[in-house]
Amino acid sequence: MKKNSIGRTVFLGVGLAVIAVLAYLVWQHFTGGAEHPNWEKVHFGHSREQVLERMGEPSDETPEFPLRRPKERAEADNSRAVTWLIYRRGNVTYVIGLAKDGRVAHLVRGGP
């Protein structure tokens, strides 16, 4: 191989790596880039204590369902949840509904 050929190959490789990193950063920016690492570990029937062990302290706790989308609101209204734990990470909001007995009765992930 010629020196020029090796230089072009290295330049092309570095260029592709830079493009990949920039694409990832743009994706992170537009998606909020903030998945909660333990969201998948919370399940219906878990106690409030189990939720707090997995998710940590909520950003907010309220008796009112916080999301505005009609479909999500209708599903929440049909659940047994009376208290909502809210976790915000970037543009993503995680909402966990607890029933009167303090157990998970509803789970939803969405926008504000």
Beta strands, then each sheet from edge to edge (+ up, - down):
strand 1: 60-62
strand 2: 83-89
strand 3: 92-98
strand 4: 104-110
sheet 1: 1+ 2- 3+ 4-
end
